[in-house]
């Protein structure tokens, strides 16, 4: 009787048994694959969660940036000027600056400068050569003899340089001066006229009179320690002079100065709201809080009135961007957390449908934006975003009433700004609130500053009858701990009083975002958890696939043997019936 080897079978189509063994094996394998399919579905869902969480993190970062821009926009100011052509002054403003500023520019600040003296024909009589690169026909000192020069700008710093034969050119001198660290800049200017068109110009690096009453000097001090000063017989008309030291000079005498050839530096003089002021620079930042003036031209006979108002347009645009980013965040989160049905009626689970951390965060975020700011005094004009025209729609998004928003800015800008920051006031002039953190307590806090026998200042904070341990005042400041973590106070002396600490709803929102997206925040923790799950899932998937492959191979062998046996039995039966 002939036999059939199972290893030689290439088909399981039930030739001997008449059974569709391939379909039967597939059905058995499908039943065994349920666990594997479940693992693969979980792995795919985890991948979707990672994508959704990363997208949420990106959106929160953009939302946080728009929050910072919104906070900053409340400090922006617009400036209008009666100097229509900006001929005498321009100005920008930020922060505390508001109101009118009257300004008259008498003189602008100038730089001290040493330049060539011109004859009646306008041609240079000194500091000029025919060619700036020629060391033979346009040399600047006697060939073969090194020359030493000293330079002083309006900053009063004296520097010395020694020129050698290889640098005996006007360009060489200019380069050496610029490399010396002196408070001047050397330039070679081509006037394009006369036998010696190339002129050396020394300019102070900064405007103003400085410490030298505006003088810029260059001195020939060659061979000062031996032969007479100026022995180099320089061809530029640089006068001889002396320094108190060739290596570490601090004083200079003689030489060619801006008073003799050029112009000395002058300070800017102007009147601001009737007060006469002097500055060394035409960029004035310290004359009025929050104002920056750029003085452009002196000799003004009238007065320029600068009117500073809050930048309502810029703040409105910033708020609109803030709302747009928030609404997109809400909409996208709903999509990522709402499960849907497939065509066959089965449920397609959303990536964040069962994620408790993101659900809790979004609830807290909405509560912060809709709620009343923590710690706001009872008399505060604006305590919530809703009071400024920012309302919540039924679908969870925000809407802006521009007129109400801009009216709020005009009515009480400080109160409006306090909705977007941590604000603090003190009843004592000796103690001021510098900043607060995400964990800093709000409301009224009593304080007492005392001095010990050694003269060291100590402070205590009391709220709801609970007093902190004494906190040492270091470098004029107190840094809070515990319930006051993040609180910073400046302390000028002893005394007692009350702090009013408030965290605006906008600041509370920014704090939530920072904590949730930080290195120990909810998103990072969720991603770390998924990474660990995926490692375990990958091991389970690998084991499940291996078992399924082994089971499939065994089934094929078993059905192949069955086909072989049935085939042999049929062959034997045929032989018997034929006999």
C-alpha positions in Angstrom: 0.0 0.0 0.0 1.4 3.3 -1.0 2.0 6.0 1.7 2.1 9.8 1.4 4.7 11.9 3.3 3.1 15.0 5.1 6.2 17.0 4.3 5.6 16.7 0.6 2.0 18.1 0.8 1.6 21.5 -0.7 -2.2 21.8 -0.5 -4.8 21.4 2.2 -7.9 21.7 0.0 -9.5 18.4 1.3 -8.6 16.3 -1.7 -8.9 13.2 0.3 -11.5 14.2 2.8 -13.6 16.6 0.8 -13.3 19.1 3.7 -12.2 22.7 3.0 -9.3 22.4 5.5 -7.8 25.7 4.6 -10.9 27.5 5.6 -11.2 25.4 8.7 -7.6 26.3 9.7 -8.2 30.0 9.0 -11.3 29.9 11.2 -9.4 28.3 14.1 -6.5 30.7 13.7 -8.9 33.7 13.7 -10.4 32.5 16.9 -7.0 32.1 18.4 -6.1 35.6 17.1 -8.6 37.5 19.3 -6.1 38.1 22.0 -3.5 39.3 19.5 -6.0 41.6 17.8 -6.8 43.1 21.1 -3.1 43.7 21.9 -2.6 45.3 18.4 -5.6 47.5 18.9 -4.3 48.7 22.3 -0.9 49.4 20.7 -2.5 51.4 17.9 -4.6 53.3 20.4 -1.4 54.1 22.4 0.2 55.5 19.2 -2.9 57.7 18.7 -2.6 58.9 22.3 1.0 59.9 21.8 0.1 61.8 18.7 -2.8 63.5 20.4 -0.8 64.4 23.6 2.0 65.8 21.5 -0.5 67.9 19.5 -2.1 69.1 22.8 1.4 70.0 24.1 2.1 72.1 21.0 -1.2 73.8 21.2 -0.8 74.6 24.9 2.7 76.1 24.2 1.2 78.3 21.5 -1.7 79.2 23.9 0.9 80.0 26.6 2.9 82.3 24.3 -0.3 84.1 23.3 -1.0 84.6 27.1 2.4 86.2 27.6 1.9 88.4 24.6 -1.5 89.4 26.0 0.1 90.3 29.3 2.7 92.3 27.6 0.2 94.1 25.4 -1.3 95.8 28.5 2.0 97.6 28.9 2.1 98.8 25.3 1.4 102.5 24.7 0.7 104.6 21.6 2.4 108.0 21.3 1.0 110.9 19.2 3.1 114.0 18.6 2.5 117.6 17.6 5.9 117.4 15.9 4.2 116.0 12.8 7.4 115.5 10.8 9.3 114.2 13.8 12.0 116.8 13.1 13.1 117.3 16.7 12.1 114.2 18.7 10.4 110.8 18.5 9.3 108.8 21.4 8.1 105.3 22.4 6.4 104.4 25.7 5.7 101.3 27.7 4.4 100.4 31.2 3.5 103.2 33.5 3.8 106.0 31.0 0.5 107.8 30.3 -0.5 111.5 29.8 1.1 114.4 28.1 4.8 115.2 27.9 6.0 118.6 26.7 9.5 118.6 25.3 11.8 121.3 23.8 15.2 120.2 22.3 17.9 122.9 22.7 20.9 120.9 21.5 21.6 117.3 20.6 24.5 115.3 21.8 27.5 115.1 19.5 30.7 113.1 19.3 34.1 114.6 19.8 36.1 114.4 16.6 39.6 115.1 15.4 39.7 115.9 11.6 41.8 117.7 9.1 42.2 121.5 9.1 41.2 123.0 5.8 42.8 126.0 4.0 40.9 128.7 2.2 40.5 126.4 -0.8 39.0 123.6 1.3 42.1 121.4 1.1 43.6 119.6 4.1 46.7 121.0 5.7 47.2 118.0 8.1 46.1 114.4 8.7 46.1 113.8 4.9 48.2 111.7 2.5 48.2 111.0 -1.3 47.6 107.3 -0.8 46.5 105.4 2.4 48.5 102.3 1.4 51.8 103.9 0.2 54.6 103.6 2.8 57.2 105.4 0.7 55.6 108.5 -0.8 52.8 108.7 1.8 54.6 107.5 4.9 53.4 108.9 8.2 56.6 108.9 10.1 60.4 108.9 9.4 61.4 105.6 7.8 63.4 103.3 9.9 62.3 104.9 13.2 59.4 103.4 15.1 56.7 105.9 16.1 54.6 105.9 19.3 51.3 107.6 19.5 48.8 108.0 22.4 45.0 108.3 21.9 42.3 109.5 24.3 38.6 109.6 23.7 35.9 111.4 25.7 35.8 108.4 28.0 39.2 109.5 29.4 40.9 106.2 28.7 44.5 106.7 27.3 46.0 104.0 25.0 49.4 103.9 23.3 50.4 102.3 20.0 53.8 101.8 18.5 54.0 101.8 14.7 56.7 99.9 12.9 58.1 100.3 9.3 55.8 97.5 8.0 52.7 99.6 9.0 54.0 103.0 7.9 50.7 103.9 6.1 47.6 105.8 6.9 45.6 102.6 6.8 48.1 101.0 9.2 47.7 103.8 11.7 43.9 103.7 11.5 43.9 99.9 12.0 46.3 100.2 15.0 44.1 102.8 16.6 41.0 100.7 16.1 42.7 97.7 17.6 44.1 99.6 20.7 40.9 99.6 22.7 40.8 103.3 22.9 37.4 105.0 23.1 37.7 106.3 19.5 37.1 105.0 16.0 39.6 105.8 13.2 38.4 106.2 9.6 40.2 107.0 6.4 38.0 109.2 4.2 38.6 109.9 0.5 37.5 113.4 -0.2 38.4 113.0 -3.9 40.1 116.4 -4.2 43.6 117.9 -3.9 47.0 116.2 -3.9 46.3 114.6 -0.6 42.6 113.4 -0.7 42.8 110.7 1.9 42.2 112.1 5.4 42.3 110.5 8.9 39.2 111.2 11.1 39.1 110.2 14.8 35.7 110.1 16.4 34.7 109.3 20.0 32.7 106.1 20.2 30.1 107.7 22.3 28.3 111.0 22.1 28.5 113.6 24.9 31.2 115.5 26.7 32.3 112.5 28.7 35.1 113.0 31.3 37.3 115.1 29.0 34.8 118.0 28.4 34.3 116.6 24.9 38.0 116.5 23.9 39.4 113.8 21.7 43.3 113.8 21.4 46.1 112.1 19.5 49.6 112.7 20.7 53.0 111.9 19.2 55.1 110.6 22.1 57.9 109.0 20.1 61.1 108.5 22.1 59.6 110.2 25.1 62.0 108.3 27.4 65.1 109.4 25.4 65.0 112.0 22.7 62.5 114.8 22.6 58.9 114.0 22.1 57.8 114.1 18.5 61.2 113.0 17.1 59.5 110.8 14.6 58.7 113.9 12.6 55.4 112.5 11.5 54.0 113.9 8.3 50.4 114.1 9.5 50.8 117.2 11.6 50.1 115.3 14.8 51.6 117.5 17.6 54.0 116.2 20.2 52.9 115.5 23.7 53.4 113.3 26.7 51.8 110.6 28.7 52.5 109.7 32.3 53.4 106.1 31.3 54.1 104.4 28.0 52.8 101.0 29.3 49.9 102.0 31.6 49.1 105.5 30.7 46.4 107.4 32.6 47.0 111.0 31.6 47.9 112.8 28.4 49.1 116.3 27.6 49.6 118.2 24.4 49.0 116.7 20.9 46.4 117.4 18.4 42.9 117.7 19.9 39.4 118.2 18.8 39.5 121.7 20.1 42.3 122.5 17.6 41.2 120.4 14.7 37.6 119.1 14.5 34.9 119.5 17.1 34.5 118.6 20.8 31.7 116.4 22.0 28.7 118.0 23.5 25.8 116.8 25.7 22.2 117.0 24.7 20.2 119.7 26.5 16.4 119.8 26.5 13.4 120.8 28.6 10.8 118.2 29.7 7.6 119.5 31.2 9.5 122.7 32.0 12.5 121.1 33.7 15.9 121.6 32.1 17.8 118.3 31.6 21.2 117.2 30.2 22.1 113.8 28.8 25.2 112.5 27.1 23.1 110.5 24.6 20.3 111.4 22.2 18.6 108.2 23.2 17.0 109.2 26.6 15.5 106.4 28.6 15.6 107.7 32.2 13.9 111.1 32.0 10.4 109.8 32.5 9.2 106.4 33.7 8.4 104.2 30.7 9.4 106.8 28.1 12.2 106.6 25.6 13.0 109.8 23.7 15.2 110.1 20.6 16.4 113.6 20.2 17.0 114.4 16.5 17.7 118.1 16.1 18.4 121.0 18.4 17.4 124.7 18.1 13.7 124.1 18.7 11.9 127.3 19.5 8.5 125.8 20.2 7.4 122.8 22.2 6.5 119.2 21.1 3.6 117.7 23.0 3.7 113.9 23.2 0.4 112.3 24.2 0.7 108.7 25.6 -2.3 106.4 25.8 -2.8 102.7 26.3 -2.5 100.7 23.0 -6.0 99.5 22.9 -5.7 98.2 19.3 -2.6 96.1 20.2 -4.2 94.7 23.3 -7.4 93.9 21.3 -5.4 92.0 18.7 -3.5 90.1 21.4 -6.8 89.1 23.1 -8.3 88.0 19.8 -5.2 85.8 19.2 -5.5 84.4 22.8 -9.2 83.6 22.2 -8.5 82.0 18.8 -5.8 79.7 20.3 -8.0 78.8 23.2 -11.0 78.0 21.0 -8.9 75.8 18.7 -7.6 74.0 21.8 -11.1 73.3 23.1 -12.3 72.2 19.6 -9.4 69.9 19.0 -9.6 68.4 22.5 -13.2 67.5 22.0 -12.4 65.8 18.7 -9.5 63.9 20.4 -11.6 62.8 23.4 -15.0 62.0 21.7 -15.4 58.4 20.5 -17.4 57.7 17.3 -19.1 54.8 15.6 -17.8 52.9 12.6 -20.0 52.0 9.7 -20.6 48.5 11.1 -21.9 50.0 14.4 -18.8 49.3 16.4 -17.2 52.0 18.6 -14.1 53.8 17.4 -12.4 54.9 20.7 -11.0 58.4 20.6 -7.3 58.8 21.6 -8.0 60.8 24.8 -11.5 59.5 25.6 -10.4 57.8 28.8 -7.5 59.9 29.7 -8.2 61.3 33.2 -5.2 63.8 33.3 -6.2 65.7 30.2 -9.9 65.7 31.2 -9.1 67.1 34.6 -6.7 69.7 33.1 -9.2 71.0 30.6 -11.8 71.3 33.3 -9.4 73.3 35.5 -8.4 75.5 32.5 -12.1 76.3 31.8 -12.7 77.0 35.5 -9.7 79.4 35.7 -10.8 81.4 32.6 -14.4 81.6 33.7 -13.9 82.1 37.4 -13.2 85.1 39.6 -9.6 85.9 40.2 -8.3 84.7 43.5 -7.5 87.3 46.2 -8.9 90.3 44.4 -10.0 93.0 46.8 -13.8 93.6 47.1 -13.5 97.0 45.5 -11.6 95.9 42.4 -13.2 97.1 39.2 -12.6 93.9 37.3 -12.5 90.5 38.9 -13.1 88.2 36.0 -12.6 88.0 32.2 -16.4 88.1 31.9 -16.4 91.6 33.5 -14.2 92.8 30.6 -16.4 91.4 27.9 -14.9 87.9 27.5 -17.8 85.5 27.6 -18.1 81.7 27.4 -20.3 80.1 24.8 -22.4 76.9 25.3 -19.9 74.9 23.4 -17.1 75.9 25.8 -15.4 78.4 23.5 -14.8 82.1 24.3 -16.2 85.2 22.7 -15.0 88.8 22.8 -17.1 92.0 23.0 -14.5 94.4 21.7 -16.3 97.5 22.9 -16.6 96.2 26.4 -13.0 95.1 26.4 -11.6 98.5 25.2 -13.9 100.3 27.6 -12.5 98.3 30.5 -9.0 99.3 29.4 -10.0 103.0 29.3 -11.8 102.9 32.7 -9.2 101.1 34.8 -6.1 99.9 33.0 -4.4 98.7 36.2 -7.4 96.6 37.3 -7.6 95.1 33.7 -3.9 94.3 33.8 -4.1 92.6 37.2 -6.4 90.0 35.7 -3.4 88.7 33.8 -0.7 88.7 36.4 0.1 88.1 40.1 -0.5 91.4 41.8 0.4 92.5 45.3 0.1 95.7 47.3 1.4 96.7 50.8 0.2 99.1 53.4 3.8 99.9 54.3 6.4 101.9 52.3 9.1 99.7 53.7 7.7 96.5 52.1 6.8 96.0 48.5 5.6 92.9 46.5 8.0 92.1 43.7 6.4 88.9 42.4 4.5 85.8 43.3 4.4 82.2 42.1 1.9 79.5 41.0 1.7 78.2 44.6 1.7 81.6 46.5 -1.2 82.1 48.8 -3.7 84.9 47.9 -5.8 87.3 49.9 -4.7 89.4 52.9 -1.5 88.5 54.6 -0.1 90.4 57.7 3.6 90.9 58.0 6.0 92.1 60.6 9.7 93.1 60.0 12.0 93.2 63.0 15.7 93.7 63.7 17.8 91.5 66.0 20.6 92.6 68.2 23.1 92.1 65.4 21.2 94.4 63.1 19.8 91.6 60.9 16.2 92.1 59.6 13.7 89.2 60.0 10.2 88.9 58.7 7.1 86.9 59.5 3.9 86.4 57.5 0.5 85.6 59.0 -2.7 84.5 57.4 -5.8 83.0 59.0 -4.0 83.0 62.4 -1.1 81.0 61.2 2.3 82.7 61.4 5.5 81.5 59.6 8.8 81.0 61.2 11.0 84.1 61.0 12.5 84.6 57.5 15.8 86.4 57.2 16.0 89.4 55.0 18.8 88.8 52.5 20.1 91.7 50.3 16.9 93.6 51.1 14.5 90.9 50.1 12.4 88.1 51.6 11.7 84.9 49.7 8.6 83.0 50.8 8.4 79.3 51.5 5.6 76.8 52.1 2.2 78.5 51.4 4.2 81.6 50.2 6.5 79.8 47.8 7.3 82.1 45.0 6.5 85.2 46.9 9.3 87.9 46.7 9.2 91.0 48.9 11.6 93.9 48.9 12.3 95.2 52.5 13.7 98.7 53.3 13.3 98.6 57.1 11.3 97.5 60.1 7.6 97.8 60.4 4.3 95.9 60.1 1.3 96.0 57.8 -0.8 94.0 55.4 -0.2 92.6 52.0 -3.0 92.0 49.5 -2.1 89.2 47.1 -4.1 88.4 44.1 -3.7 86.0 41.2 -5.6 87.1 38.1 -7.5 84.5 36.2 -5.2 85.0 33.2 -2.1 84.3 35.5 -3.9 81.3 37.0 -4.3 80.0 33.4 -0.7 80.6 32.6 0.3 78.7 35.8 -1.9 75.8 34.9 -0.4 75.5 31.4 3.2 75.7 32.8 2.5 73.0 35.3 0.8 70.6 32.9 3.4 71.0 30.2 6.4 71.0 32.5 8.9 68.3 33.0 6.9 66.8 35.8 3.5 67.8 34.3 0.5 65.7 33.2 1.6 65.4 29.6 5.1 64.2 30.4 3.7 61.7 32.9 1.1 60.4 30.5 3.7 60.0 27.7 6.1 58.2 30.1 3.3 55.8 31.2 2.5 55.0 27.5 6.1 54.3 26.8 6.2 51.7 29.6 2.9 50.2 28.4 4.2 50.0 24.9 7.3 48.1 26.0 5.1 45.5 27.8 2.7 45.4 24.9 5.5 44.8 22.4 6.7 41.8 24.4 3.2 40.4 24.6 2.7 41.0 20.9 5.9 39.2 20.1 4.9 36.2 22.3 1.4 36.1 20.9 2.6 36.2 17.3 5.1 33.5 18.0 2.4 31.3 19.6 0.0 31.9 16.8 2.6 31.0 14.2 3.4 27.8 16.0 -0.3 26.9 16.4 -0.9 27.6 12.7 2.0 25.3 11.7 0.8 22.6 14.0 -2.7 22.8 12.5 -1.4 22.5 9.0 0.6 19.4 10.0 -2.3 17.8 11.7 -4.7 18.4 8.8 -2.0 17.2 6.4 -1.6 14.0 8.3 -5.4 13.6 8.4 -5.5 14.0 4.6 -2.7 11.5 4.2 -4.4 8.9 6.4 -7.8 9.3 4.7 -6.1 9.1 1.4 -4.3 5.9 2.4 -7.5 4.4 3.7 -9.3 5.2 0.5 -6.5 3.6 -1.5 -6.6 0.5 0.7 -10.4 0.2 0.4 -10.1 0.5 -3.4 -7.5 -2.3 -3.4 -9.7 -4.6 -1.4 -12.8 -4.0 -3.5 -10.8 -4.7 -6.6 -9.5 -8.0 -5.2 
